[in-house]
């Protein structure tokens, strides 16, 4: 009976050990993070990976650019492996601060193997009081 309890406890601990850690920051591309151009990052960086890349690819060709998470507090940039996520869901967090990526960090390659994505909440509605 004790062996069964120990095996069950080991399975529970191993399940929680592989769950992942939360990383919060600004979702962008590695090229924009390297330049520090967050507000001025061109839209083409998010669709094909770099400035001027539309000149190099054919119309209708799809590419999967790399994504990165920039943390303001530490100044670190982590590349994100999104193979376990739907890339279409990441669109609402692009170039926004407060994005949370849940995953496991590989410190050798500085890459987060993402298992979950949480977009920041939308801005609160405000009411304009004043004269036009």
Secondary structure by P-SEA (a helix, b strand, c coil): caaaaaaaaaaaaaaaaabbbbbbcccccaaaaaacccccccccccccccccccccccccbbbbbbbbbbbccccbbbbbbccccccccccccccccbbbbbbbbcccccccccccccccccccbbbbcccc
